[in-house]
Amino acid sequence: MKACRPYRFPPLSQKAGALVRQGDAAQVQASLAEGFQQGMDTGYREGFESGLGNGRAEGFVQGRADGLVQGVTEARQEMQARFDVLTRPLDTALTEVRALQADYQAALRKEVVDLVAKVARQVIRCELALQPVQLLALVDETLASMPPAPNGVEVYLNPEECQRIRELAPERAQQWSLIPDARLEPGECRVKAGGQEADAGCRQRLDAFMEQVTSQLLGVPDTSE
């Protein structure tokens, strides 16, 4: 028979120490896991709260700025609309005043044209009353633009002016055949030469002059006469 050697169990204190060390490691691991999870939860919560706060702050600032811009734009549009409503009667009144002013100036220029025509007629009438022989100068001017007349020249005049020309300038009156015509007004004269007839009176010259004056003052030809 073999001799048996008795087994010696490790001391209880050593066993207990090992158990205690194993228990500490598990507890430490559990504590680390729990701390890690708590850290993650805390970080997530703090990050969420911080992000939410920053987002709210930025959104508030942006929203306030957008609101101010929109408010200013709407207020400006409303004020412009009110201003347009208030100024519309003024614009209408101003347009009417300008139209009245233009009509007044046009009427004033028309009066000036009429006055010039009346004065010119009166001056011509007075000149011819004093010196009717001046009509012969118009006859000379008219004949210069007409072909030669071998058969003579006929000059038709107002009867009174025809008689006075014969009295005041008989030598010149003998150059042509002076014929009185009651249809002609004082200052009017018609010439027949070489089969042609021309107006040598004052009226057509005055009309041409007044047409120029009217065109300059009114901008349109005067066809009233």
C-alpha positions as a LaTeX table, in Angstrom:
\begin{tabular}{lrrr}
\hline
Residue & $x$ (\AA) & $y$ (\AA) & $z$ (\AA) \\
\hline
Met1 & 0.00 & 0.00 & 0.00 \\
Lys2 & 1.06 & 3.45 & $-0.83$ \\
Ala3 & 1.48 & 5.85 & 1.92 \\
Cys4 & $-1.05$ & 8.76 & 1.68 \\
Arg5 & 0.05 & 12.30 & 2.10 \\
Pro6 & $-2.45$ & 14.49 & 3.71 \\
Tyr7 & $-3.84$ & 17.48 & 1.55 \\
Arg8 & $-3.42$ & 20.89 & 2.99 \\
Phe9 & $-6.20$ & 23.35 & 2.14 \\
Pro10 & $-5.10$ & 26.92 & 1.58 \\
Pro11 & $-5.73$ & 29.17 & 4.42 \\
Leu12 & $-9.26$ & 30.50 & 4.61 \\
Ser13 & $-8.00$ & 34.03 & 4.74 \\
Gln14 & $-6.24$ & 33.57 & 1.37 \\
Lys15 & $-9.37$ & 32.12 & $-0.20$ \\
Ala16 & $-11.42$ & 34.91 & 1.16 \\
Gly17 & $-8.93$ & 37.48 & $-0.17$ \\
Ala18 & $-9.12$ & 36.00 & $-3.65$ \\
Leu19 & $-12.87$ & 36.07 & $-3.53$ \\
Val20 & $-12.74$ & 39.61 & $-2.35$ \\
Arg21 & $-10.39$ & 40.57 & $-5.21$ \\
Gln22 & $-12.65$ & 38.89 & $-7.76$ \\
Gly23 & $-15.62$ & 40.68 & $-6.28$ \\
Asp24 & $-13.77$ & 44.04 & $-6.45$ \\
Ala25 & $-12.93$ & 43.53 & $-10.13$ \\
Ala26 & $-16.53$ & 42.79 & $-11.04$ \\
Gln27 & $-17.72$ & 45.72 & $-8.99$ \\
Val28 & $-15.16$ & 47.98 & $-10.59$ \\
Gln29 & $-16.18$ & 46.78 & $-14.03$ \\
Ala30 & $-19.80$ & 47.29 & $-13.17$ \\
Ser31 & $-19.01$ & 50.73 & $-11.80$ \\
Leu32 & $-17.09$ & 51.63 & $-14.94$ \\
Ala33 & $-19.94$ & 50.46 & $-17.12$ \\
Glu34 & $-22.42$ & 52.36 & $-15.01$ \\
Gly35 & $-20.23$ & 55.49 & $-15.02$ \\
Phe36 & $-19.77$ & 55.25 & $-18.77$ \\
Gln37 & $-23.49$ & 54.97 & $-19.30$ \\
Gln38 & $-24.13$ & 57.84 & $-16.92$ \\
Gly39 & $-21.51$ & 59.90 & $-18.74$ \\
Met40 & $-23.14$ & 59.16 & $-22.07$ \\
Asp41 & $-26.56$ & 60.00 & $-20.71$ \\
Thr42 & $-25.31$ & 63.19 & $-19.13$ \\
Gly43 & $-23.37$ & 64.22 & $-22.24$ \\
Tyr44 & $-26.35$ & 63.48 & $-24.50$ \\
Arg45 & $-28.68$ & 65.39 & $-22.21$ \\
Glu46 & $-26.34$ & 68.32 & $-21.84$ \\
Gly47 & $-25.57$ & 68.34 & $-25.56$ \\
Phe48 & $-29.27$ & 68.17 & $-26.39$ \\
Glu49 & $-30.10$ & 70.93 & $-23.95$ \\
Ser50 & $-27.19$ & 73.05 & $-25.17$ \\
Gly51 & $-28.06$ & 72.48 & $-28.83$ \\
Leu52 & $-31.69$ & 73.16 & $-28.12$ \\
Gly53 & $-30.82$ & 76.37 & $-26.31$ \\
Asn54 & $-28.43$ & 77.53 & $-29.03$ \\
Gly55 & $-30.95$ & 76.61 & $-31.69$ \\
Arg56 & $-33.66$ & 78.51 & $-29.91$ \\
Ala57 & $-31.39$ & 81.52 & $-29.47$ \\
Glu58 & $-30.30$ & 81.52 & $-33.12$ \\
Gly59 & $-33.85$ & 80.93 & $-34.26$ \\
Phe60 & $-35.08$ & 83.78 & $-32.08$ \\
Val61 & $-32.46$ & 86.15 & $-33.45$ \\
Gln62 & $-33.11$ & 85.11 & $-37.04$ \\
Gly63 & $-36.85$ & 85.20 & $-36.56$ \\
Arg64 & $-36.67$ & 88.62 & $-34.97$ \\
Ala65 & $-34.52$ & 89.96 & $-37.82$ \\
Asp66 & $-36.86$ & 88.48 & $-40.44$ \\
Gly67 & $-39.83$ & 89.88 & $-38.57$ \\
Leu68 & $-38.30$ & 93.34 & $-38.45$ \\
Val69 & $-37.54$ & 93.28 & $-42.19$ \\
Gln70 & $-41.04$ & 92.07 & $-43.01$ \\
Gly71 & $-42.57$ & 94.61 & $-40.63$ \\
Val72 & $-40.61$ & 97.48 & $-42.15$ \\
Thr73 & $-41.52$ & 96.34 & $-45.67$ \\
Glu74 & $-45.21$ & 96.03 & $-44.85$ \\
Ala75 & $-45.21$ & 99.38 & $-43.03$ \\
Arg76 & $-43.51$ & 101.03 & $-45.99$ \\
Gln77 & $-46.00$ & 99.53 & $-48.41$ \\
Glu78 & $-48.90$ & 100.63 & $-46.24$ \\
Met79 & $-47.50$ & 104.16 & $-45.93$ \\
Gln80 & $-46.92$ & 104.28 & $-49.69$ \\
Ala81 & $-50.50$ & 103.18 & $-50.31$ \\
Arg82 & $-51.82$ & 105.83 & $-47.93$ \\
Phe83 & $-49.56$ & 108.44 & $-49.49$ \\
Asp84 & $-50.82$ & 107.50 & $-52.95$ \\
Val85 & $-54.40$ & 107.84 & $-51.78$ \\
Leu86 & $-53.67$ & 111.24 & $-50.24$ \\
Thr87 & $-51.69$ & 112.56 & $-53.20$ \\
Arg88 & $-54.03$ & 111.31 & $-55.93$ \\
Pro89 & $-56.35$ & 114.34 & $-55.63$ \\
Leu90 & $-53.28$ & 116.60 & $-55.63$ \\
Asp91 & $-51.96$ & 114.96 & $-58.78$ \\
Thr92 & $-55.34$ & 115.39 & $-60.44$ \\
Ala93 & $-55.51$ & 119.03 & $-59.36$ \\
Leu94 & $-51.95$ & 119.64 & $-60.58$ \\
Thr95 & $-52.78$ & 118.08 & $-63.93$ \\
Glu96 & $-55.85$ & 120.29 & $-64.24$ \\
Val97 & $-53.84$ & 123.37 & $-63.28$ \\
Arg98 & $-51.23$ & 122.56 & $-65.91$ \\
Ala99 & $-53.96$ & 122.04 & $-68.50$ \\
Leu100 & $-55.54$ & 125.36 & $-67.58$ \\
Gln101 & $-52.16$ & 127.05 & $-67.74$ \\
Ala102 & $-51.51$ & 125.56 & $-71.18$ \\
Asp103 & $-54.96$ & 126.64 & $-72.39$ \\
Tyr104 & $-54.41$ & 130.12 & $-70.99$ \\
Gln105 & $-51.03$ & 130.46 & $-72.69$ \\
Ala106 & $-52.47$ & 129.17 & $-75.97$ \\
Ala107 & $-55.38$ & 131.64 & $-75.72$ \\
Leu108 & $-52.93$ & 134.43 & $-74.89$ \\
Arg109 & $-50.75$ & 133.61 & $-77.89$ \\
Lys110 & $-53.88$ & 133.49 & $-80.07$ \\
Glu111 & $-54.84$ & 136.95 & $-78.84$ \\
Val112 & $-51.35$ & 138.19 & $-79.67$ \\
Val113 & $-51.64$ & 136.76 & $-83.18$ \\
Asp114 & $-55.06$ & 138.39 & $-83.68$ \\
Leu115 & $-53.74$ & 141.69 & $-82.34$ \\
Val116 & $-50.73$ & 141.61 & $-84.67$ \\
Ala117 & $-53.04$ & 140.89 & $-87.62$ \\
Lys118 & $-55.37$ & 143.76 & $-86.71$ \\
Val119 & $-52.50$ & 146.19 & $-86.24$ \\
Ala120 & $-50.89$ & 145.11 & $-89.52$ \\
Arg121 & $-54.15$ & 145.56 & $-91.42$ \\
Gln122 & $-54.69$ & 148.98 & $-89.85$ \\
Val123 & $-51.17$ & 150.10 & $-90.71$ \\
Ile124 & $-51.53$ & 148.93 & $-94.30$ \\
Arg125 & $-54.90$ & 150.62 & $-94.58$ \\
Cys126 & $-53.49$ & 153.89 & $-93.25$ \\
Glu127 & $-50.43$ & 153.74 & $-95.51$ \\
Leu128 & $-52.54$ & 153.10 & $-98.60$ \\
Ala129 & $-54.94$ & 155.85 & $-97.62$ \\
Leu130 & $-52.04$ & 158.29 & $-97.48$ \\
Gln131 & $-50.00$ & 156.93 & $-100.37$ \\
Pro132 & $-52.06$ & 154.62 & $-102.64$ \\
Val133 & $-49.28$ & 154.85 & $-105.21$ \\
Gln134 & $-47.45$ & 152.25 & $-103.12$ \\
Leu135 & $-49.70$ & 149.66 & $-104.78$ \\
Leu136 & $-47.82$ & 150.28 & $-108.01$ \\
Ala137 & $-44.64$ & 148.99 & $-106.38$ \\
Leu138 & $-46.49$ & 145.73 & $-105.71$ \\
Val139 & $-47.56$ & 145.67 & $-109.34$ \\
Asp140 & $-43.93$ & 146.06 & $-110.45$ \\
Glu141 & $-42.86$ & 143.23 & $-108.14$ \\
Thr142 & $-45.61$ & 140.95 & $-109.45$ \\
Leu143 & $-44.86$ & 141.70 & $-113.11$ \\
Ala144 & $-41.20$ & 140.83 & $-112.53$ \\
Ser145 & $-42.23$ & 137.24 & $-111.80$ \\
Met146 & $-44.51$ & 136.98 & $-114.86$ \\
Pro147 & $-43.61$ & 136.49 & $-118.54$ \\
Pro148 & $-43.45$ & 139.56 & $-120.81$ \\
Ala149 & $-46.78$ & 140.93 & $-122.02$ \\
Pro150 & $-46.53$ & 142.36 & $-125.57$ \\
Asn151 & $-50.24$ & 143.13 & $-125.62$ \\
Gly152 & $-50.06$ & 145.29 & $-122.50$ \\
Val153 & $-50.82$ & 144.90 & $-118.80$ \\
Glu154 & $-54.20$ & 145.24 & $-117.10$ \\
Val155 & $-54.25$ & 146.27 & $-113.43$ \\
Tyr156 & $-57.52$ & 145.90 & $-111.52$ \\
Leu157 & $-57.87$ & 148.12 & $-108.44$ \\
Asn158 & $-60.45$ & 149.34 & $-105.98$ \\
Pro159 & $-62.29$ & 152.23 & $-107.68$ \\
Glu160 & $-61.30$ & 154.84 & $-105.10$ \\
Glu161 & $-57.65$ & 153.81 & $-105.12$ \\
Cys162 & $-57.64$ & 153.64 & $-108.91$ \\
Gln163 & $-58.87$ & 157.25 & $-109.14$ \\
Arg164 & $-56.37$ & 158.53 & $-106.59$ \\
Ile165 & $-53.45$ & 156.82 & $-108.33$ \\
Arg166 & $-54.42$ & 158.48 & $-111.60$ \\
Glu167 & $-54.50$ & 161.80 & $-109.82$ \\
Leu168 & $-51.28$ & 161.40 & $-107.79$ \\
Ala169 & $-49.10$ & 159.59 & $-110.37$ \\
Pro170 & $-50.60$ & 160.04 & $-113.83$ \\
Glu171 & $-47.30$ & 159.31 & $-115.59$ \\
Arg172 & $-47.01$ & 155.92 & $-113.91$ \\
Ala173 & $-50.69$ & 155.18 & $-114.35$ \\
Gln174 & $-50.21$ & 155.51 & $-118.09$ \\
Gln175 & $-47.75$ & 152.60 & $-118.15$ \\
Trp176 & $-50.59$ & 150.13 & $-117.73$ \\
Ser177 & $-54.28$ & 149.92 & $-118.22$ \\
Leu178 & $-55.79$ & 150.71 & $-114.80$ \\
Ile179 & $-59.26$ & 149.21 & $-114.48$ \\
Pro180 & $-61.52$ & 149.92 & $-111.45$ \\
Asp181 & $-63.14$ & 146.84 & $-109.91$ \\
Ala182 & $-65.77$ & 147.33 & $-107.18$ \\
Arg183 & $-65.32$ & 143.73 & $-106.03$ \\
Leu184 & $-61.81$ & 144.50 & $-104.77$ \\
Glu185 & $-61.31$ & 145.89 & $-101.28$ \\
Pro186 & $-58.88$ & 148.74 & $-100.61$ \\
Gly187 & $-55.34$ & 147.45 & $-100.84$ \\
Glu188 & $-56.27$ & 144.62 & $-103.22$ \\
Cys189 & $-54.95$ & 144.45 & $-106.74$ \\
Arg190 & $-54.99$ & 141.92 & $-109.58$ \\
Val191 & $-52.71$ & 141.90 & $-112.62$ \\
Lys192 & $-53.31$ & 140.32 & $-116.04$ \\
Ala193 & $-50.36$ & 140.01 & $-118.39$ \\
Gly194 & $-49.43$ & 137.61 & $-121.17$ \\
Gly195 & $-52.57$ & 135.55 & $-120.67$ \\
Gln196 & $-51.85$ & 135.04 & $-116.97$ \\
Glu197 & $-53.40$ & 136.57 & $-113.88$ \\
Ala198 & $-51.75$ & 137.14 & $-110.49$ \\
Asp199 & $-52.71$ & 138.60 & $-107.14$ \\
Ala200 & $-50.63$ & 141.68 & $-106.43$ \\
Gly201 & $-52.60$ & 142.92 & $-103.45$ \\
Cys202 & $-51.71$ & 143.26 & $-99.81$ \\
Arg203 & $-53.97$ & 140.57 & $-98.41$ \\
Gln204 & $-52.08$ & 137.54 & $-99.67$ \\
Arg205 & $-48.81$ & 139.09 & $-98.49$ \\
Leu206 & $-50.30$ & 139.79 & $-95.10$ \\
Asp207 & $-51.68$ & 136.24 & $-94.93$ \\
Ala208 & $-48.20$ & 134.82 & $-95.66$ \\
Phe209 & $-46.69$ & 137.04 & $-92.97$ \\
Met210 & $-49.37$ & 136.08 & $-90.41$ \\
Glu211 & $-48.88$ & 132.40 & $-91.21$ \\
Gln212 & $-45.25$ & 132.71 & $-90.18$ \\
Val213 & $-46.17$ & 134.60 & $-87.01$ \\
Thr214 & $-48.83$ & 132.03 & $-86.13$ \\
Ser215 & $-46.47$ & 129.14 & $-86.78$ \\
Gln216 & $-43.89$ & 130.64 & $-84.43$ \\
Leu217 & $-46.34$ & 131.51 & $-81.65$ \\
Leu218 & $-48.83$ & 128.66 & $-81.86$ \\
Gly219 & $-46.88$ & 125.98 & $-83.67$ \\
Val220 & $-49.68$ & 125.42 & $-86.22$ \\
Pro221 & $-50.79$ & 127.35 & $-89.29$ \\
Asp222 & $-53.65$ & 129.76 & $-88.72$ \\
Thr223 & $-56.53$ & 128.76 & $-91.04$ \\
Ser224 & $-59.19$ & 130.92 & $-89.44$ \\
Glu225 & $-59.07$ & 133.43 & $-92.24$ \\
\hline
\end{tabular}
